[in-house]
């Protein structure tokens, strides 16, 4: 099976890496193809931005690891599906043209559903984490739905953030953001 490109490395600070399925880890360079099901990672002094075929963007801060689990893009106005699995680190996601109900983020503890959005995520190795929803560049308000392993659902709006424990369970919603991963 050939590796399927889903986007490209659009910005790199220091070094970033990609490990395609059943292949060795290789260093990513600007404009290199990012492949579906590859593990993407950064080191302590590095960062990576990926621009996907639909125009969505994912920024990864230092010491971050994630996988593009699923990515199908049928072109502007076409069908599509995107699932990103966040393992550990700091991330910023900006949605693109894939229908919003077909875009998901997954952590070991929480599933993230969007409705046209920009969010920042801090995912800890133990499964705990936090997420904050940003406003758009022109002040657009966004909404994110989080569902934990037990099926509890919380809706966050722009300007709000929430945390969760390693075993699930959400903290109270508060105002704020998550620093890092510009």
ZINORFEN-V762161 format. One record per helix or strand of 2 or more residues. SS is the DSSP state (alpha for helix, beta for strand). FROM is the first residue (numbers start at 1). TO is the last residue. If there is no record, write none. Layout:
# ZINORFEN-V762161
SS,FROM,TO / SS,FROM,TO
This chain:
# ZINORFEN-V762161
beta,5,13 / beta,16,19 / beta,26,28 / beta,33,35 / beta,39,42 / beta,47,52 / beta,57,60 / beta,65,73 / beta,80,94 / alpha,100,102 / beta,103,106 / beta,110,114 / beta,118,123 / beta,129,133 / beta,143,148 / beta,153,157 / beta,160,165 / beta,168,170 / beta,174,175
